[in-house]
């Protein structure tokens, strides 16, 4: 039976990417070696890294002022790397969810942090707006999409200070103006590839100005000079990212995939609002195109609904342990047929 994968992360990947990755595990580029065992200093793998970085530049129209890196450690390591490299005295953070809170915690270890705005008062069910951005902060950190609570920033704040954004769960899902950001980071395991690789896009002239010595593995400049090969990179995850970005380019690029994502999200949310058994978790104007979070009005029926989903081949629908309920992740590779199947199951359950 076909499995409809709504998992929040690691998320669904295109089937052709999975197949090609499997082939490379057995025999990479007819080399007689697995992608898992070739040297990262070989010409074959250097070409993979260069192609992956080049595709990021092409698909997001990254300006020459910014560098593209593939690193280890997930977004959680970036919570620390950002302040290590950018925080001089004080940083500003928008507290819009758990991941923003974790980033705040890491930054506080290095300097002063000002919470510029927060939606914690209503359990992160909306995206903060209408806040004043202090002029004396070194950067403003935002989270574009909240996987746990299902909110998404539709517009990014205009600011005179560098804007830093955690885009882990909606990178490559919609066009962005990279020049608006001083730094973007994203764990790969939502829209880009498997867990293990992290994308960083950083404005080069922001670096090297904190006055502090930085450990080599935490220093963006070290990784820039080494072209993401300072140490052994996450070779296989970067290879799968490259294949996924090739697939995205073939699909028409970021603007084309955005239209498909809007179609999937609109289809699901319209069905959700019509169904008397279910209710959305967040204000409608901030609903995420990537992570649709919802509940049954009668929590006693949750286990029955999860069992029904499982029987119909729907997996990954259970909500995060902090928010409960259900979560349908609508990442780039999820076909609209899976959304239609989930709606059918919800209607039949009603």
C-alpha positions in Angstrom: 0.0 0.0 0.0 1.2 3.5 -0.8 2.4 5.5 2.2 1.4 9.1 2.4 4.3 10.7 4.3 3.3 13.8 6.2 6.3 13.7 8.6 7.6 17.0 9.8 11.2 16.0 9.6 13.0 14.1 8.3 10.4 14.9 5.6 9.4 13.4 2.3 11.8 13.4 -0.6 11.1 13.0 -4.3 11.0 9.3 -5.3 13.4 9.8 -8.1 15.9 11.4 -5.7 15.6 8.4 -3.4 16.1 6.0 -6.3 19.2 7.8 -7.6 20.6 8.1 -4.1 20.2 4.3 -3.6 22.0 3.7 -6.9 24.9 5.9 -5.8 25.2 4.0 -2.5 25.9 0.9 -4.6 27.9 2.5 -7.4 28.6 6.3 -7.6 29.0 7.6 -11.2 30.1 4.1 -12.4 33.2 4.4 -10.3 32.9 1.0 -8.7 32.7 2.7 -5.4 29.8 3.8 -3.1 29.1 7.5 -2.5 29.5 6.5 1.1 33.2 5.5 0.7 34.7 7.8 -1.9 37.2 10.5 -0.7 35.7 13.9 -0.2 38.9 15.2 -1.8 38.3 13.3 -5.0 37.3 15.1 -8.2 34.0 13.2 -8.2 33.0 14.5 -4.8 34.4 18.0 -5.2 32.0 18.2 -8.3 29.1 17.2 -6.1 29.8 20.0 -3.5 30.3 22.6 -6.2 27.1 21.6 -8.0 25.1 21.7 -4.8 26.4 25.2 -3.9 25.9 26.4 -7.5 22.3 25.2 -7.5 21.6 27.1 -4.3 22.9 30.2 -5.9 20.8 29.7 -9.0 17.5 28.7 -7.4 17.6 31.5 -4.8 19.4 34.0 -7.0 22.1 34.5 -4.3 24.0 37.7 -4.9 27.8 37.7 -5.0 27.9 39.5 -1.7 26.8 36.3 0.0 28.6 32.9 0.4 26.9 29.5 0.3 28.1 26.8 2.7 27.1 23.3 3.5 28.0 22.4 7.1 27.4 19.9 9.9 25.3 20.1 13.0 21.8 21.1 11.9 20.1 24.3 12.8 20.8 23.7 16.4 24.5 24.3 15.9 23.6 27.5 14.0 21.9 28.7 17.1 25.4 29.1 18.5 27.4 29.9 15.4 25.3 32.9 14.6 26.1 34.8 17.8 29.7 33.5 17.8 30.2 35.2 14.5 27.8 38.2 14.6 27.1 39.2 18.3 29.3 42.1 19.6 27.1 43.6 22.3 23.4 42.9 21.9 21.2 40.9 19.6 17.5 41.1 19.0 15.3 38.0 18.6 11.6 37.5 17.7 10.3 34.8 20.0 7.8 32.9 17.8 8.2 29.3 18.9 10.3 26.7 20.6 13.1 26.9 18.0 13.4 30.6 18.5 13.6 30.0 22.2 16.4 27.6 21.8 18.3 30.1 19.6 17.7 32.8 22.3 19.1 30.4 24.9 22.3 29.9 22.9 22.8 33.6 22.2 22.5 34.6 25.8 25.6 32.6 26.6 27.7 35.2 24.6 26.0 38.5 25.1 22.9 40.5 25.8 19.7 39.5 24.1 16.6 41.6 23.7 13.3 39.9 22.9 11.9 42.4 20.4 8.5 40.7 20.1 6.9 37.4 21.3 3.8 35.4 20.7 4.3 33.2 23.8 1.3 34.8 25.4 -1.0 32.8 23.1 1.1 29.6 22.9 2.7 30.8 19.6 -0.5 30.7 17.7 0.3 33.8 15.7 3.4 35.6 14.2 4.3 38.9 16.1 3.9 42.1 14.1 3.9 45.8 14.6 7.1 45.9 16.7 9.8 48.4 16.9 13.3 47.2 15.9 16.0 48.7 18.1 18.8 50.5 16.3 21.5 49.4 18.8 21.3 45.6 18.1 23.9 43.8 16.1 21.3 41.7 14.2 17.7 40.7 14.4 16.9 37.0 14.4 13.6 35.6 13.1 12.2 32.1 12.4 10.4 32.0 9.1 8.3 28.9 9.7 7.4 27.1 13.0 7.0 23.4 12.5 5.7 22.8 16.0 2.8 25.3 16.0 2.1 25.8 12.3 2.7 29.5 11.8 4.7 31.2 9.0 6.0 34.7 8.4 4.4 35.9 5.2 6.6 39.0 5.1 10.0 39.8 6.5 10.6 42.9 8.6 12.4 45.8 6.9 15.4 46.7 9.1 18.6 48.7 9.1 20.4 46.0 11.1 21.4 42.7 9.6 18.5 40.2 9.4 19.2 36.6 10.4 16.6 33.9 9.6 16.2 30.3 10.5 14.5 28.9 7.4 14.9 25.2 8.2 11.3 24.2 7.4 10.4 26.4 4.4 13.7 27.0 2.5 13.1 26.6 -1.2 9.4 26.5 -0.8 8.9 30.1 -2.0 11.0 32.9 -3.6 12.9 35.1 -1.2 15.1 38.2 -1.7 18.4 36.9 -0.3 19.9 40.4 -0.4 17.4 41.3 2.4 19.2 38.9 4.8 22.6 39.1 6.5 22.4 35.4 7.1 20.1 32.5 6.4 20.4 29.0 7.8 18.4 25.8 7.3 18.7 22.2 8.3 18.3 20.0 5.2 15.8 17.5 6.5 12.5 19.3 5.5 12.7 20.5 1.8 16.3 19.9 0.8 17.6 16.5 1.7 18.2 14.1 4.6 19.3 15.0 8.1 23.0 15.7 8.5 23.6 18.7 6.3 23.0 22.4 7.0 22.8 25.2 4.5 24.2 28.6 5.4 24.0 31.7 3.2 25.9 34.5 4.7 26.8 38.1 3.8 30.6 38.0 3.8 31.3 41.6 4.9 29.4 41.0 8.2 32.1 38.5 9.4 35.2 39.0 11.5 34.0 42.0 13.4 33.2 40.7 16.9 36.7 41.1 18.2 36.6 37.5 19.7 38.6 34.5 18.8 36.4 31.8 17.3 37.0 28.1 17.3 37.8 27.0 13.8 34.7 24.8 13.4 32.5 27.6 14.5 34.0 30.3 12.3 32.2 31.0 9.0 35.3 32.5 7.5 37.2 29.3 8.0 34.5 27.4 6.1 34.3 30.0 3.4 38.0 29.8 2.7 37.8 26.0 2.6 34.7 26.1 0.3 32.7 24.0 2.8 35.5 21.4 2.9 37.4 22.5 6.0 36.9 19.0 7.5 35.2 16.0 6.0 31.7 17.3 5.0 28.5 15.4 5.4 29.1 13.8 2.0 26.1 11.7 1.4 23.5 14.2 2.7 25.1 16.9 0.5 24.8 14.6 -2.4 21.1 14.0 -1.8 20.6 17.8 -1.4 22.2 18.2 -4.8 19.8 15.7 -6.3 16.8 17.3 -4.7 17.9 20.8 -5.9 18.3 19.3 -9.4 14.7 17.9 -9.1 13.5 21.3 -8.0 15.1 23.0 -11.0 13.5 20.5 -13.3 10.1 21.2 -11.6 10.4 24.8 -12.7 12.3 26.2 -9.7 11.2 27.9 -6.5 8.4 30.1 -8.0 6.8 27.1 -9.7 6.9 25.0 -6.5 5.4 27.8 -4.5 2.3 27.6 -6.6 2.0 23.9 -6.0 2.5 24.5 -2.3 -0.2 27.2 -2.2 -2.6 24.8 -4.0 -1.9 22.0 -1.5 -2.3 24.2 1.5 -5.4 25.9 0.3 -7.0 22.6 -0.5 -6.2 21.3 2.9 -7.2 24.3 4.9 -10.5 24.8 3.1 -11.4 21.1 3.9 -10.3 21.6 7.5 -12.6 24.6 7.9 -15.5 22.7 6.5 -15.1 19.7 8.7 -17.1 20.1 12.0 -14.9 17.6 13.9 -11.6 19.4 13.4 -10.2 22.9 14.2 -7.1 24.7 13.2 -4.5 25.7 15.9 -3.4 29.2 14.7 -4.9 32.4 13.3 -5.8 32.0 9.7 -3.6 34.8 8.3 -0.5 33.1 9.8 -1.2 29.6 8.7 1.9 27.8 7.4 2.1 26.5 3.9 4.5 23.8 5.1 3.0 22.6 8.5 -0.7 22.5 8.9 -1.5 22.0 12.6 -5.0 21.0 13.8 -7.0 19.2 16.5 -10.1 17.2 16.9 -12.7 19.1 18.9 -13.1 16.0 20.9 -9.6 14.9 22.1 -11.0 11.5 23.1 -11.2 10.5 19.4 -7.5 11.2 18.7 -6.3 7.6 19.0 -9.2 6.4 16.7 -8.3 9.0 14.1 -4.6 8.1 14.2 -5.5 4.4 13.8 -7.8 5.3 10.8 -5.0 7.3 9.2 -2.5 4.4 9.6 -5.0 1.9 8.1 -5.2 4.2 5.1 -1.4 4.5 4.6 -1.1 8.0 6.2 2.0 8.4 8.3 3.7 11.2 10.2 0.4 12.9 11.1 0.8 13.0 14.8 1.5 16.5 16.2 4.6 17.4 18.1 4.7 16.3 21.8 4.6 20.0 22.9 1.5 20.9 20.9 -0.4 17.7 20.6 -3.1 17.1 18.0 -2.1 16.6 14.4 0.3 18.0 11.9 0.2 17.6 8.2 3.6 18.7 6.7 3.1 19.8 3.1 6.7 19.9 1.9 7.8 20.4 -1.7 7.9 16.7 -2.5 4.5 15.8 -1.1 2.1 15.1 -4.0 -1.3 16.7 -4.0 -2.8 13.2 -4.1 -1.6 12.7 -0.6 -3.4 15.8 0.5 -6.5 14.6 -1.2 -6.2 11.3 0.5 -5.9 12.9 4.0 -9.0 15.0 3.3 -10.9 11.9 2.2 -10.0 10.1 5.4 -11.0 13.2 7.5 -14.3 13.4 5.7 -15.0 9.7 6.1 -14.1 9.9 9.8 -16.7 12.6 10.2 
